[in-house]
Amino acid sequence: PLIELFPAEWHREHEDIVSMLGRLRSPQTVPTLVLATRWVPERLDWDENRALAVKAIWALGAIPGPEAREALEGLRDDENEIIRENAVKQLARRGEL
């Protein structure tokens, strides 16, 4: 499954996997999407804009229910400004600020 495939280092499809998980809109994907906000694959270490994390945050924003809301609330206090700002945007979009 995609959830198990995401953290593997042998492939280069992490962003595509996050997009696919977002399309599922399933609470079961929340832990993997949260991981995608915190873990940076070695090949994306150069990306100061944290595109993978932002994609995961937007995917979390599309998932209904308390699991995704709680994950976004936890990201509101992240040390990274880009992650914080995107989490707040998604909470606002959901009407949960």
Buried (B, 14 or more C-beta within 10 A) or exposed (E): EBBEBBEEEEEEEBBEBBBBBBEBEBBEBBEBBBBBBEBBBEEBEEEEEBEBBBBBBBBBBBBEEEBBBEBBBEBBEBEBEBBBBBBBBBBEEBEEE
